[in-house]
Amino acid sequence: MRPEIETTLDWAKKLGADESDVILNEGNALSLSAQQGRIETYKVTSSRLIGVRVIRDHRVGISFSEDLSTDSLRSMVESAIRLTDAVEPDENQSITLGGAAVIDNNTKTYREDSTPLDEKIKLTLRLEDEIKRRDLRTQAVPYNGYSEGESHSFYGNHLGLRVYEREKSFNCYTSALLKDGDKQALFYRSNSARTFGELSPETAIQETLQFTGTLLEARPVPTGKYDVIFEPDCFQGLFSCFTGLFSGKAVKDGYSRFGNSLGEIIAHPELTLRDLPRYSDGFYHILTDAEGAPKTDLTLIEHGRLVSLYHNSATARHFGVKSTGHASRSPKGQLGTGLTQLVIDPGTTPSDRLTAGTVLRIFALDGLHAGVNASSGAFSLAASGELLRDGKVIQGVKGITLSGNFFDLIRNVSGVGQTLLPTTGRGFFAPEIRFTGLQVAGQ
């Protein structure tokens, strides 16, 4: 365990803290991008940040530092102690979890990789070159590149708990701006892996050209109500705008209506939503939360019924329940809550029934922050995709606005597919789900 953790905890005790914990994050990253057949960006970065939380007389102080020298660590703790004099008591925050050290040696999320830099440069140049070569309508490849990074996270508290977790990831991405006469379209795609050799630039290239080609010939559909299926990445983007509603902190702070809904039917009976931090097919493998509590599987919705919220120790104490191991906190931040890896269970609807009749398949949504009200559930977003009729693509679709309400969306379901589909980042898994009666403003 890093000595800076021990030094900080020692200072916290000496300076009068009743309780304390420390987070230390370190990382490094490489990023490359190409334009016009040459490497345009080559950037190597590193970072380290330590943050302390102290509790004195039930008052919480937070402070952080990028300097890990002994003097800076003492100044950081002194600052946190001073802050406790300026805040109201918080009876719910308390650091009570001790135990043995938790050390992450999982090869799923961290593997050594000795790929030469030349190979990474070749891949970056290929991403641009292949897009231009495969489609002569390409006007530009505005976004393309390669990145990799590794992170090391340390946690320690005054009760002796110590945690170390690490991960390494690799990513490539590309885009295409196609033009044909007065028509043009832009789309991009990425691909992630845990080693360089597992990356699939071909997948990113193919999907970029496929979706951009569809958008190039796309046009609006008539205004009206449509059944909609969201492509996985698109669905994750929309769904993640509302996952905070299931947080005990959001309920406690009055931002979520789900506080009085536990045990009630809030969604279609075929919808089951789980948070699976170590899902075998997922990209992540997380042992503990930001308080050092063990991560375990959590079912939020079971057959349409809300069966749990997700909690850190403070929200759990407020509601008189057990923490679900969903604390989140950066070295700079206050204690919050966060999910890890969401999975929606497969359903029973065959593919031909799922796409029977007329349905919109949406693969791009714009304005996910400006066009969403998480508290009310309302959303109104620019959308692009395909119009299907009995499973066949009739036309590409763009220039439409898709509107609805999240609380209605998860109830108004006419089919849940039998096959679980991952997002490109493999951090969210869901079958195709047919949502009914969404409003589309088009022609």
C-alpha positions as CSV (number, residue, x, y, z in Angstrom):
1,M,0.0,0.0,0.0
2,R,1.2,3.5,-0.8
3,P,3.0,5.2,2.1
4,E,1.1,8.5,1.3
5,I,-2.1,6.8,2.5
6,E,-0.6,6.0,5.9
7,T,1.0,9.4,6.2
8,T,-2.3,11.1,5.5
9,L,-4.3,9.0,8.0
10,D,-1.6,9.6,10.6
11,W,-1.9,13.4,10.2
12,A,-5.7,13.2,10.3
13,K,-5.5,11.4,13.7
14,K,-2.9,13.8,15.1
15,L,-4.9,16.9,14.0
16,G,-8.1,15.8,15.7
17,A,-10.2,13.9,13.2
18,D,-12.6,11.3,14.7
19,E,-12.7,9.4,11.4
20,S,-10.9,9.6,8.1
21,D,-10.4,7.9,4.7
22,V,-8.1,8.6,1.8
23,I,-8.4,8.0,-2.0
24,L,-5.2,8.0,-4.2
25,N,-5.6,7.7,-7.9
26,E,-2.7,7.5,-10.4
27,G,-2.7,7.0,-14.1
28,N,-1.0,7.5,-17.4
29,A,-2.3,7.6,-21.0
30,L,-1.3,7.8,-24.6
31,S,-3.4,9.3,-27.4
32,L,-2.8,9.5,-31.1
33,S,-4.8,11.0,-34.0
34,A,-4.2,11.3,-37.7
35,Q,-5.2,13.7,-40.4
36,Q,-4.2,13.7,-44.1
37,G,-2.2,10.6,-43.7
38,R,0.0,11.9,-40.9
39,I,0.0,11.7,-37.1
40,E,-1.5,15.0,-36.0
41,T,-1.6,14.5,-32.3
42,Y,0.8,12.5,-30.1
43,K,0.2,13.0,-26.4
44,V,1.5,11.2,-23.3
45,T,0.0,12.3,-20.0
46,S,0.2,11.2,-16.4
47,S,-1.7,12.2,-13.3
48,R,-1.9,11.6,-9.6
49,L,-4.3,13.0,-7.1
50,I,-4.9,12.3,-3.4
51,G,-8.0,13.3,-1.5
52,V,-8.9,13.0,2.2
53,R,-12.3,12.9,3.9
54,V,-12.2,13.7,7.6
55,I,-15.1,13.6,10.1
56,R,-15.0,15.5,13.3
57,D,-18.1,15.9,15.6
58,H,-20.2,14.6,12.7
59,R,-19.0,17.4,10.4
60,V,-17.3,16.4,7.1
61,G,-14.3,18.1,5.5
62,I,-12.9,17.2,2.1
63,S,-9.5,18.3,0.6
64,F,-7.1,17.1,-2.1
65,S,-3.6,17.6,-3.5
66,E,-1.6,16.8,-6.6
67,D,1.6,17.0,-4.5
68,L,2.3,13.9,-2.5
69,S,5.1,15.4,-0.3
70,T,4.8,15.1,3.4
71,D,4.3,18.9,3.9
72,S,1.6,19.0,1.2
73,L,-0.2,16.0,2.8
74,R,-0.2,17.8,6.1
75,S,-1.6,21.0,4.5
76,M,-4.3,19.0,2.8
77,V,-5.4,17.4,6.1
78,E,-5.3,20.8,7.9
79,S,-7.5,22.3,5.2
80,A,-10.0,19.4,5.5
81,I,-10.1,19.9,9.3
82,R,-10.7,23.6,9.0
83,L,-13.6,22.9,6.7
84,T,-15.4,20.9,9.4
85,D,-15.8,24.1,11.3
86,A,-17.8,25.7,8.5
87,V,-20.3,22.9,7.7
88,E,-23.5,21.6,9.2
89,P,-23.3,18.2,11.0
90,D,-24.2,15.2,8.9
91,E,-25.2,12.3,11.2
92,N,-25.4,9.9,8.3
93,Q,-21.8,10.0,7.2
94,S,-19.6,7.7,9.2
95,I,-16.6,5.5,8.3
96,T,-17.3,2.1,10.0
97,L,-15.9,-0.5,7.6
98,G,-12.7,-2.2,8.6
99,G,-11.2,-5.5,7.5
100,A,-8.3,-7.1,5.7
101,A,-6.7,-5.6,2.6
102,V,-8.4,-6.1,-0.7
103,I,-5.9,-6.4,-3.6
104,D,-7.0,-6.7,-7.2
105,N,-4.9,-9.1,-9.2
106,N,-7.6,-9.7,-11.9
107,T,-6.1,-10.3,-15.4
108,K,-9.5,-9.5,-16.9
109,T,-9.0,-5.8,-16.4
110,Y,-5.2,-5.5,-16.3
111,R,-2.8,-7.3,-18.5
112,E,0.8,-6.4,-19.5
113,D,1.1,-5.3,-23.1
114,S,4.4,-4.7,-25.0
115,T,3.0,-3.7,-28.4
116,P,5.6,-1.3,-30.1
117,L,4.6,2.3,-30.7
118,D,5.0,1.8,-34.4
119,E,2.1,-0.7,-34.4
120,K,-0.1,1.9,-32.6
121,I,0.8,4.6,-35.2
122,K,0.1,2.2,-38.1
123,L,-3.4,1.5,-36.6
124,T,-4.1,5.2,-36.2
125,L,-3.1,5.9,-39.8
126,R,-5.1,2.9,-41.0
127,L,-8.3,4.2,-39.4
128,E,-8.3,7.3,-41.6
129,D,-7.0,5.6,-44.7
130,E,-9.5,2.7,-44.8
131,I,-12.5,5.0,-44.5
132,K,-11.3,7.1,-47.5
133,R,-10.4,4.1,-49.5
134,R,-13.6,2.1,-49.0
135,D,-16.0,4.9,-49.8
136,L,-15.0,7.5,-52.4
137,R,-17.8,9.8,-51.1
138,T,-15.7,10.5,-48.0
139,Q,-15.0,14.2,-47.7
140,A,-13.2,14.0,-44.4
141,V,-12.4,11.8,-41.4
142,P,-12.7,14.5,-38.7
143,Y,-12.4,12.1,-35.7
144,N,-10.1,9.2,-35.7
145,G,-7.4,7.9,-33.3
146,Y,-6.0,5.5,-30.8
147,S,-5.8,5.8,-27.0
148,E,-4.6,3.7,-24.1
149,G,-4.4,4.2,-20.4
150,E,-3.9,2.6,-17.1
151,S,-5.1,3.6,-13.7
152,H,-4.2,2.6,-10.1
153,S,-6.6,3.3,-7.3
154,F,-5.8,3.1,-3.6
155,Y,-8.2,3.4,-0.6
156,G,-7.5,3.4,3.1
157,N,-9.3,4.4,6.2
158,H,-8.6,4.9,9.9
159,L,-10.0,1.5,10.8
160,G,-7.2,-0.3,8.8
161,L,-9.1,-1.2,5.6
162,R,-6.8,-1.0,2.5
163,V,-7.9,-1.5,-1.1
164,Y,-5.9,-1.5,-4.3
165,E,-7.5,-1.9,-7.8
166,R,-6.1,-1.3,-11.2
167,E,-7.1,-1.5,-14.9
168,K,-5.7,-1.0,-18.3
169,S,-7.7,-0.2,-21.5
170,F,-7.1,0.3,-25.2
171,N,-9.4,2.1,-27.6
172,C,-9.6,3.1,-31.3
173,Y,-12.2,5.2,-33.0
174,T,-13.0,6.6,-36.4
175,S,-15.6,8.6,-38.3
176,A,-16.8,9.4,-41.8
177,L,-18.1,12.6,-43.3
178,L,-19.8,11.5,-46.6
179,K,-21.1,13.8,-49.3
180,D,-23.1,13.0,-52.4
181,G,-24.4,16.0,-54.3
182,D,-26.1,18.3,-51.8
183,K,-26.5,15.5,-49.2
184,Q,-24.0,14.8,-46.4
185,A,-23.8,12.8,-43.3
186,L,-21.4,12.2,-40.3
187,F,-21.1,9.3,-37.9
188,Y,-18.4,7.8,-35.7
189,R,-17.7,4.5,-33.9
190,S,-15.2,3.2,-31.4
191,N,-13.9,-0.1,-30.1
192,S,-12.4,-1.0,-26.8
193,A,-10.3,-3.8,-25.4
194,R,-8.1,-4.8,-22.6
195,T,-5.0,-5.5,-24.8
196,F,-3.9,-4.0,-28.1
197,G,-4.2,-7.3,-29.9
198,E,-7.9,-7.6,-28.9
199,L,-8.9,-4.3,-30.5
200,S,-11.1,-4.6,-33.6
201,P,-10.5,-1.6,-35.8
202,E,-12.3,-3.4,-38.6
203,T,-15.5,-3.3,-36.5
204,A,-15.2,0.4,-36.0
205,I,-14.5,1.0,-39.7
206,Q,-17.4,-1.2,-40.9
207,E,-20.0,0.2,-38.5
208,T,-18.9,3.8,-39.2
209,L,-19.4,3.4,-42.9
210,Q,-22.6,1.4,-42.5
211,F,-24.3,4.0,-40.3
212,T,-23.0,7.0,-42.2
213,G,-24.1,5.5,-45.5
214,T,-27.6,5.0,-44.1
215,L,-27.7,8.6,-42.9
216,L,-26.5,9.9,-46.2
217,E,-29.7,8.7,-47.9
218,A,-31.9,9.3,-44.9
219,R,-34.9,11.6,-44.7
220,P,-37.6,12.5,-42.1
221,V,-40.6,10.3,-41.6
222,P,-44.1,11.8,-41.3
223,T,-45.0,13.3,-37.9
224,G,-46.8,10.8,-35.7
225,K,-46.5,8.1,-33.1
226,Y,-44.1,5.2,-33.7
227,D,-42.9,2.1,-32.0
228,V,-39.2,2.4,-31.4
229,I,-36.2,0.0,-30.9
230,F,-32.9,1.6,-29.8
231,E,-29.6,0.4,-30.9
232,P,-27.5,-0.6,-27.8
233,D,-25.2,2.4,-27.6
234,C,-28.1,4.8,-28.2
235,F,-30.2,3.1,-25.6
236,Q,-27.4,3.3,-23.0
237,G,-27.1,7.0,-23.7
238,L,-30.8,7.6,-23.1
239,F,-31.2,5.2,-20.2
240,S,-28.2,6.5,-18.3
241,C,-29.8,10.0,-18.2
242,F,-32.4,8.4,-15.8
243,T,-30.4,5.8,-13.8
244,G,-29.8,8.4,-11.0
245,L,-33.5,8.1,-10.2
246,F,-32.8,4.7,-8.7
247,S,-30.2,6.3,-6.3
248,G,-30.9,6.5,-2.6
249,K,-29.2,9.9,-2.6
250,A,-31.5,11.2,-5.3
251,V,-34.5,10.1,-3.3
252,K,-33.1,11.5,-0.1
253,D,-32.4,14.9,-1.8
254,G,-35.9,15.0,-3.4
255,Y,-34.8,14.5,-7.0
256,S,-36.5,11.1,-7.6
257,R,-40.1,10.0,-7.3
258,F,-39.1,6.4,-6.6
259,G,-38.8,6.9,-2.8
260,N,-42.3,5.7,-2.2
261,S,-42.3,3.1,-5.1
262,L,-40.4,0.2,-3.6
263,G,-42.3,-3.0,-4.1
264,E,-44.5,-1.4,-6.8
265,I,-44.8,-2.1,-10.5
266,I,-43.0,0.7,-12.3
267,A,-42.2,-1.0,-15.6
268,H,-43.4,-3.6,-18.0
269,P,-43.5,-7.1,-16.3
270,E,-40.9,-8.5,-18.7
271,L,-38.3,-5.9,-17.7
272,T,-35.6,-6.9,-15.2
273,L,-32.7,-4.5,-14.5
274,R,-29.6,-5.5,-12.6
275,D,-26.2,-3.9,-11.7
276,L,-23.6,-6.6,-12.2
277,P,-20.1,-5.3,-11.3
278,R,-18.3,-8.4,-12.4
279,Y,-20.6,-9.6,-15.2
280,S,-18.5,-12.2,-17.1
281,D,-19.0,-10.7,-20.6
282,G,-18.6,-7.1,-19.4
283,F,-15.6,-4.8,-19.7
284,Y,-15.4,-4.1,-16.0
285,H,-14.5,-6.1,-12.9
286,I,-14.9,-3.9,-9.8
287,L,-14.2,-5.3,-6.3
288,T,-15.2,-2.4,-4.1
289,D,-16.9,1.0,-4.0
290,A,-15.4,4.3,-3.0
291,E,-15.8,3.4,0.7
292,G,-14.1,0.1,0.3
293,A,-17.4,-1.8,0.6
294,P,-17.6,-5.0,-1.5
295,K,-19.4,-4.8,-4.8
296,T,-22.1,-7.4,-5.2
297,D,-24.9,-8.0,-7.8
298,L,-28.0,-5.8,-7.2
299,T,-31.4,-6.2,-8.8
300,L,-33.2,-2.9,-9.2
301,I,-36.2,-3.9,-11.2
302,E,-37.5,-7.5,-11.2
303,H,-40.3,-8.3,-13.6
304,G,-41.4,-4.7,-13.6
305,R,-41.3,-4.3,-9.9
306,L,-38.9,-1.8,-8.2
307,V,-37.2,-4.0,-5.6
308,S,-34.2,-1.9,-4.5
309,L,-32.5,1.5,-4.7
310,Y,-28.7,1.7,-4.7
311,H,-27.0,3.2,-1.7
312,N,-23.7,4.3,-0.1
313,S,-23.3,4.0,3.6
314,A,-24.8,7.4,4.3
315,T,-28.0,7.0,2.3
316,A,-28.4,3.5,3.7
317,R,-28.1,4.9,7.2
318,H,-30.6,7.6,6.4
319,F,-33.2,5.0,5.2
320,G,-32.4,2.4,7.8
321,V,-31.2,-0.2,5.3
322,K,-27.8,-1.8,4.4
323,S,-25.4,-0.2,2.0
324,T,-25.5,-1.9,-1.5
325,G,-21.9,-1.0,-2.2
326,H,-22.6,1.8,-4.6
327,A,-20.6,4.7,-3.0
328,S,-18.8,6.9,-5.5
329,R,-16.2,9.6,-4.7
330,S,-13.3,11.1,-6.5
331,P,-10.3,12.4,-4.5
332,K,-11.8,15.9,-5.1
333,G,-15.5,15.1,-4.5
334,Q,-18.1,14.6,-1.8
335,L,-19.6,11.2,-1.2
336,G,-22.1,10.2,-3.8
337,T,-23.6,7.1,-5.4
338,G,-22.9,5.4,-8.7
339,L,-23.8,2.3,-10.7
340,T,-21.2,0.0,-12.3
341,Q,-22.4,-2.3,-15.1
342,L,-26.1,-2.5,-16.0
343,V,-27.7,-5.6,-17.6
344,I,-31.4,-5.9,-18.7
345,D,-32.4,-9.5,-18.8
346,P,-33.4,-11.1,-22.1
347,G,-37.1,-11.6,-22.8
348,T,-39.2,-14.0,-24.8
349,T,-40.1,-12.1,-28.0
350,P,-38.7,-13.7,-31.2
351,S,-36.9,-11.4,-33.6
352,D,-39.6,-11.5,-36.3
353,R,-42.3,-10.5,-33.8
354,L,-40.1,-7.8,-32.4
355,T,-39.9,-6.0,-35.8
356,A,-43.3,-6.9,-37.2
357,G,-45.2,-4.1,-38.8
358,T,-43.7,-0.6,-38.8
359,V,-41.0,0.3,-36.3
360,L,-38.2,2.9,-36.0
361,R,-34.8,1.7,-35.1
362,I,-32.9,4.6,-33.6
363,F,-29.0,4.6,-33.6
364,A,-28.2,8.2,-32.9
365,L,-29.6,10.7,-30.4
366,D,-28.4,14.3,-30.0
367,G,-28.8,16.7,-27.1
368,L,-29.0,14.1,-24.4
369,H,-28.3,16.6,-21.7
370,A,-30.1,19.7,-22.9
371,G,-33.1,17.7,-24.1
372,V,-33.7,15.6,-20.9
373,N,-35.3,16.4,-17.6
374,A,-34.2,13.6,-15.3
375,S,-36.6,14.5,-12.5
376,S,-39.8,14.6,-14.6
377,G,-38.7,11.9,-17.0
378,A,-39.3,14.1,-20.1
379,F,-37.0,13.9,-23.1
380,S,-37.1,15.6,-26.5
381,L,-34.1,14.7,-28.7
382,A,-32.9,14.9,-32.3
383,A,-32.8,11.4,-33.6
384,S,-31.5,9.3,-36.6
385,G,-32.0,5.7,-37.6
386,E,-33.9,3.4,-39.9
387,L,-37.6,2.8,-40.6
388,L,-38.3,-1.0,-40.7
389,R,-41.3,-2.8,-42.0
390,D,-41.6,-6.4,-41.1
391,G,-37.9,-6.5,-40.3
392,K,-36.8,-4.9,-43.6
393,V,-35.2,-1.5,-43.9
394,I,-37.5,0.8,-45.8
395,Q,-35.5,4.0,-45.5
396,G,-32.9,5.8,-43.5
397,V,-34.3,8.4,-41.1
398,K,-32.9,11.7,-39.9
399,G,-34.2,15.2,-39.2
400,I,-36.7,14.1,-36.7
401,T,-37.3,14.8,-33.0
402,L,-38.2,12.0,-30.7
403,S,-40.2,12.9,-27.6
404,G,-41.5,10.9,-24.6
405,N,-41.2,10.3,-20.9
406,F,-39.0,7.8,-19.2
407,F,-41.7,6.6,-16.8
408,D,-44.0,5.9,-19.7
409,L,-41.2,4.4,-21.8
410,I,-40.4,1.6,-19.4
411,R,-44.1,0.7,-19.0
412,N,-45.1,0.9,-22.7
413,V,-43.3,-2.2,-24.0
414,S,-44.6,-4.6,-26.6
415,G,-41.7,-7.0,-26.8
416,V,-38.3,-7.8,-25.2
417,G,-35.9,-9.7,-27.4
418,Q,-34.3,-13.0,-26.6
419,T,-30.6,-12.0,-27.3
420,L,-28.5,-9.9,-25.0
421,L,-26.6,-7.2,-26.9
422,P,-23.5,-5.3,-25.7
423,T,-22.7,-1.7,-26.3
424,T,-19.4,-1.0,-28.0
425,G,-17.8,-0.3,-24.6
426,R,-19.3,-3.5,-23.1
427,G,-20.4,-1.7,-20.0
428,F,-24.2,-2.0,-20.7
429,F,-26.1,-5.0,-21.9
430,A,-29.7,-5.2,-23.1
431,P,-31.9,-7.1,-25.5
432,E,-33.7,-5.2,-28.2
433,I,-36.8,-3.8,-26.6
434,R,-39.8,-2.5,-28.6
435,F,-41.2,0.6,-27.0
436,T,-44.7,1.7,-28.1
437,G,-46.2,5.0,-29.0
438,L,-43.3,7.5,-28.9
439,Q,-44.0,10.9,-30.5
440,V,-42.0,11.8,-33.6
441,A,-41.9,15.2,-35.1
442,G,-40.8,14.8,-38.7
443,Q,-42.3,15.9,-42.0
